[in-house]
Amino acid sequence: MIRVFLLNVIHNMNTTLSRRNFVKSSIIATAAFGLRPSLLAAGASNPRISVQLYSVRDDCAKDFDVALAQIAKMGFVGVEFAGYHKYGGKAKELRKRLEELNLISAGAHIGTGSFRGEELQKTIEFHQILGSKFLIVPGDRDFTDPEKSKALAETFNKTAEVLKPLGMYCGYHNHKNEFNKDNGKTFWDLFAERTSKDVVLQQDCGWSAVAGNDPAELVRRYPGRTKITHFKPTVVKDEPGKKAIFGQDSVNWVSVLKACREVGGTEWITLEQEVYPDGKSPMECTELSLAGLKKIW
């Protein structure tokens, strides 16, 4: 749609249009669609906001439909699944429910076993119907095993080859232990080196900060591989005056968001709320963190 608009602008101008005026017209057209001019640059992206439903897992277990409705009302564009509750094996019904709420399936957390043997085709069929583009493993013991980590990486490479023609991706989500080292390199870096660029590195920025890393630097270290990431409000080392609400925690989110937009190839910023300060409910804390995220958006 933007491309059509720009072509119309060009068509209605004199053929001797100067480069300066063309750039000016492009900026005007971009602004009309609410995009930053910088996003026209190669490699830049304009991510959307989703929520990892693990954030409100008890609410989901109690009444999944109600929980989804509350999430939609908060203003999230998408959801990342951590189980399907009453909709297990019912992708069409769940897709219909999402459409009723104007929600998109940003992706899902599933086990590595879903990529092996006959399970892979079942996994693909279910998530194609649901519209889940990103299939992420939230943890695997083999990841930090010096002997088994290579085979695990190859599993992801083979899965990525199958998924790529379908417009889908597999990836891995870190916790703290992924930054332990094997012969001087972190397991996170080893996995990145052993896998193709089609394998997503879903950095949980909260956990990577706890492990002593700069989340923004990790995004920049592997351009284009942070297609979906976790923004989890985190207090590092009991930092005084901080709490696990987005914008009130320890992570420099402005720099991380900038890196995601500039080099990450990031399509989804996924908010994950795992700590619930001040006695507030998971839903209340998730809504507060969404408001904090939107302040820097």
C-alpha positions as CSV (number, residue, x, y, z in Angstrom):
1,M,0.0,0.0,0.0
2,I,2.9,2.4,0.9
3,R,4.6,1.5,-2.4
4,V,1.5,2.4,-4.4
5,F,1.2,5.7,-2.6
6,L,4.8,6.5,-3.4
7,L,4.4,5.6,-7.0
8,N,1.4,7.9,-7.3
9,V,3.4,10.7,-5.8
10,I,6.2,10.2,-8.3
11,H,3.8,9.9,-11.2
12,N,2.2,13.3,-10.4
13,M,5.5,15.1,-10.3
14,N,7.6,16.5,-13.1
15,T,10.0,14.0,-14.6
16,T,12.9,16.3,-13.7
17,L,12.0,15.8,-10.0
18,S,15.1,16.4,-7.9
19,R,16.5,13.7,-5.5
20,R,15.9,16.1,-2.6
21,N,12.2,16.6,-3.5
22,F,11.8,12.8,-4.0
23,V,13.2,12.1,-0.5
24,K,11.0,14.8,0.9
25,S,7.9,13.3,-0.8
26,S,8.9,9.9,0.5
27,I,9.1,11.2,4.1
28,I,5.6,12.8,3.7
29,A,4.2,9.5,2.4
30,T,5.8,7.5,5.2
31,A,4.5,9.9,7.8
32,A,1.0,9.5,6.4
33,F,1.1,5.8,7.3
34,G,2.6,6.4,10.8
35,L,6.0,5.0,10.0
36,R,9.4,6.5,10.9
37,P,11.4,7.7,7.8
38,S,14.4,5.7,9.2
39,L,12.4,2.5,8.6
40,L,12.9,2.9,4.8
41,A,16.5,2.0,5.4
42,A,17.6,-1.5,4.5
43,G,17.5,-3.9,7.4
44,A,15.2,-1.7,9.5
45,S,11.9,-3.0,10.9
46,N,8.8,-1.8,12.5
47,P,7.8,-4.5,15.1
48,R,4.5,-5.0,16.7
49,I,3.7,-5.8,20.3
50,S,2.6,-9.2,21.5
51,V,2.4,-10.8,25.0
52,Q,3.7,-14.2,26.1
53,L,0.6,-15.8,27.6
54,Y,2.7,-17.5,30.2
55,S,2.6,-14.1,31.9
56,V,-1.1,-14.7,32.8
57,R,-1.0,-18.5,32.9
58,D,-3.3,-18.9,35.9
59,D,-5.9,-16.8,34.2
60,C,-5.6,-18.8,31.0
61,A,-6.0,-22.1,32.9
62,K,-9.1,-20.8,34.6
63,D,-10.9,-19.4,31.5
64,F,-8.9,-19.1,28.4
65,D,-11.5,-17.2,26.4
66,V,-11.9,-14.6,29.2
67,A,-8.1,-14.3,29.5
68,L,-7.7,-13.7,25.8
69,A,-10.5,-11.1,25.9
70,Q,-8.7,-9.2,28.7
71,I,-5.4,-9.3,26.8
72,A,-7.1,-7.9,23.7
73,K,-8.8,-5.2,25.7
74,M,-5.4,-4.0,27.0
75,G,-4.3,-3.3,23.4
76,F,-1.9,-6.1,22.5
77,V,-1.7,-6.8,18.7
78,G,-0.7,-10.4,19.1
79,V,-0.2,-13.3,21.5
80,E,2.6,-15.9,21.9
81,F,1.2,-19.2,23.1
82,A,2.5,-21.3,25.9
83,G,-0.1,-24.1,25.6
84,Y,-3.6,-24.1,24.1
85,H,-5.9,-25.2,27.1
86,K,-9.4,-25.9,25.8
87,Y,-8.2,-25.4,22.2
88,G,-5.7,-28.2,22.2
89,G,-5.9,-29.8,18.7
90,K,-8.5,-27.3,17.7
91,A,-6.5,-24.8,15.6
92,K,-9.5,-23.6,13.5
93,E,-11.6,-22.8,16.6
94,L,-8.7,-21.0,18.2
95,R,-8.0,-19.0,15.0
96,K,-11.7,-18.0,14.9
97,R,-11.5,-16.8,18.6
98,L,-8.4,-14.8,17.8
99,E,-10.1,-13.1,14.9
100,E,-13.2,-12.3,17.0
101,L,-10.8,-10.4,19.3
102,N,-8.7,-8.9,16.6
103,L,-5.6,-10.7,17.9
104,I,-2.8,-12.3,15.8
105,S,-0.8,-15.4,16.7
106,A,2.7,-14.0,16.9
107,G,4.1,-17.5,17.6
108,A,4.2,-20.3,20.1
109,H,6.5,-21.9,22.6
110,I,6.8,-25.7,22.0
111,G,9.1,-28.5,22.8
112,T,12.0,-29.7,20.6
113,G,10.1,-33.0,20.2
114,S,7.6,-31.1,18.0
115,F,10.4,-30.8,15.3
116,R,11.2,-34.5,15.2
117,G,9.9,-37.3,13.0
118,E,6.2,-37.3,12.3
119,E,5.5,-34.7,14.9
120,L,7.0,-32.0,12.6
121,Q,4.2,-32.3,10.0
122,K,1.5,-32.2,12.8
123,T,3.2,-29.2,14.2
124,I,3.3,-27.4,10.9
125,E,-0.3,-28.2,10.0
126,F,-1.6,-26.9,13.4
127,H,0.3,-23.7,13.4
128,Q,-0.3,-22.9,9.7
129,I,-4.0,-22.9,10.5
130,L,-3.5,-20.8,13.6
131,G,-1.2,-18.4,11.7
132,S,1.8,-18.9,14.0
133,K,4.9,-17.9,12.1
134,F,7.5,-18.4,14.8
135,L,7.8,-21.8,16.6
136,I,10.2,-21.3,19.5
137,V,11.6,-23.8,22.0
138,P,11.7,-22.2,25.4
139,G,14.5,-24.5,26.7
140,D,16.3,-27.8,26.2
141,R,18.8,-29.4,28.4
142,D,20.9,-30.4,25.4
143,F,21.6,-26.7,24.6
144,T,24.2,-26.5,27.4
145,D,25.5,-30.0,27.0
146,P,29.0,-30.0,25.4
147,E,28.4,-33.3,23.7
148,K,24.7,-32.9,22.6
149,S,24.6,-29.3,21.7
150,K,25.9,-29.8,18.2
151,A,23.2,-32.3,17.4
152,L,20.6,-30.0,18.8
153,A,21.8,-27.2,16.6
154,E,21.5,-29.5,13.6
155,T,17.9,-30.3,14.5
156,F,17.1,-26.6,14.3
157,N,18.9,-26.3,11.0
158,K,17.0,-29.1,9.4
159,T,13.7,-27.8,10.8
160,A,14.4,-24.3,9.5
161,E,15.0,-25.8,6.0
162,V,11.5,-27.4,6.1
163,L,9.8,-24.3,7.5
164,K,11.4,-21.6,5.3
165,P,9.4,-22.3,2.1
166,L,6.2,-22.1,4.2
167,G,7.2,-18.7,5.6
168,M,7.7,-20.1,9.0
169,Y,10.6,-20.1,11.4
170,C,12.0,-22.1,14.3
171,G,14.1,-20.7,17.1
172,Y,15.3,-20.9,20.7
173,H,14.6,-18.9,23.8
174,N,17.2,-18.4,26.4
175,H,17.3,-18.4,30.2
176,K,20.4,-17.7,32.2
177,N,22.4,-20.9,31.7
178,E,22.7,-20.5,28.0
179,F,25.4,-17.9,28.8
180,N,27.6,-20.5,30.6
181,K,30.8,-21.2,28.7
182,D,32.3,-24.1,26.9
183,N,36.0,-23.7,26.0
184,G,35.7,-19.9,26.3
185,K,32.5,-19.4,24.3
186,T,29.0,-19.1,25.6
187,F,26.6,-21.8,24.6
188,W,24.4,-19.0,23.1
189,D,27.2,-17.9,20.8
190,L,28.0,-21.5,19.9
191,F,24.4,-22.2,19.0
192,A,24.3,-19.0,16.9
193,E,27.5,-20.1,15.0
194,R,26.2,-23.6,14.5
195,T,22.8,-22.6,13.1
196,S,21.8,-20.9,9.9
197,K,20.5,-17.3,9.8
198,D,17.1,-18.8,9.4
199,V,17.1,-20.0,13.0
200,V,15.7,-17.3,15.3
201,L,17.6,-16.3,18.4
202,Q,14.7,-15.3,20.6
203,Q,16.6,-13.4,23.3
204,D,14.8,-13.1,26.6
205,C,16.4,-9.7,27.4
206,G,15.6,-10.0,31.1
207,W,17.4,-13.3,31.5
208,S,20.4,-12.1,29.4
209,A,20.7,-9.0,31.5
210,V,20.7,-11.2,34.7
211,A,23.5,-13.2,33.1
212,G,25.6,-10.1,32.8
213,N,25.0,-9.2,29.2
214,D,24.0,-6.1,27.3
215,P,20.8,-7.2,25.5
216,A,21.2,-4.5,22.9
217,E,24.7,-5.7,22.1
218,L,23.5,-9.3,21.6
219,V,20.9,-8.1,19.1
220,R,23.5,-6.2,17.2
221,R,25.9,-9.2,17.3
222,Y,23.5,-11.3,15.2
223,P,21.8,-9.0,12.7
224,G,18.4,-10.1,11.4
225,R,18.1,-13.0,13.9
226,T,16.0,-11.4,16.6
227,K,12.7,-11.7,14.6
228,I,10.7,-12.2,17.8
229,T,12.1,-11.3,21.2
230,H,11.1,-11.2,24.8
231,F,11.0,-7.9,26.7
232,K,10.7,-9.0,30.3
233,P,10.9,-6.4,33.0
234,T,13.7,-7.5,35.3
235,V,15.5,-6.2,38.4
236,V,19.2,-7.2,38.3
237,K,21.0,-7.9,41.5
238,D,18.2,-6.5,43.7
239,E,18.9,-3.0,42.4
240,P,17.5,-0.5,44.9
241,G,14.4,1.4,43.9
242,K,13.6,-0.8,41.0
243,K,10.7,-3.1,40.4
244,A,9.7,-5.6,37.7
245,I,7.4,-3.3,35.8
246,F,8.5,-2.2,32.4
247,G,10.3,1.1,32.6
248,Q,10.8,0.8,36.4
249,D,13.3,-2.1,36.1
250,S,17.0,-2.4,35.5
251,V,17.1,-3.0,31.7
252,N,18.0,-0.2,29.3
253,W,15.0,-0.8,27.0
254,V,15.4,2.2,24.9
255,S,18.8,0.8,23.6
256,V,17.3,-2.6,23.1
257,L,14.3,-1.4,21.1
258,K,16.6,0.8,19.0
259,A,18.8,-2.3,18.2
260,C,15.7,-4.4,17.4
261,R,14.4,-1.7,15.0
262,E,17.8,-1.0,13.3
263,V,19.4,-4.4,12.9
264,G,17.3,-7.1,14.6
265,G,14.9,-7.7,11.8
266,T,12.4,-7.8,14.6
267,E,8.7,-8.4,13.7
268,W,7.4,-8.9,17.3
269,I,8.4,-7.4,20.6
270,T,6.9,-9.9,23.1
271,L,6.2,-8.7,26.6
272,E,6.6,-11.3,29.3
273,Q,5.7,-10.6,32.9
274,E,7.0,-13.2,35.3
275,V,7.2,-11.2,38.5
276,Y,4.1,-9.5,40.1
277,P,5.2,-6.7,42.5
278,D,3.2,-4.7,45.0
279,G,0.7,-7.6,45.4
280,K,-0.9,-6.9,42.1
281,S,-2.4,-9.6,39.9
282,P,-0.6,-10.9,36.8
283,M,-3.2,-9.1,34.6
284,E,-2.6,-5.8,36.4
285,C,1.1,-6.1,36.2
286,T,1.0,-7.1,32.5
287,E,-1.2,-4.0,31.8
288,L,1.2,-1.7,33.7
289,S,4.2,-3.1,31.8
290,L,2.4,-2.6,28.4
291,A,1.8,1.0,29.4
292,G,5.5,1.4,30.2
293,L,6.5,-0.1,26.9
294,K,4.2,2.2,25.0
295,K,5.9,5.2,26.6
296,I,9.1,4.4,24.8
297,W,7.5,3.1,21.6
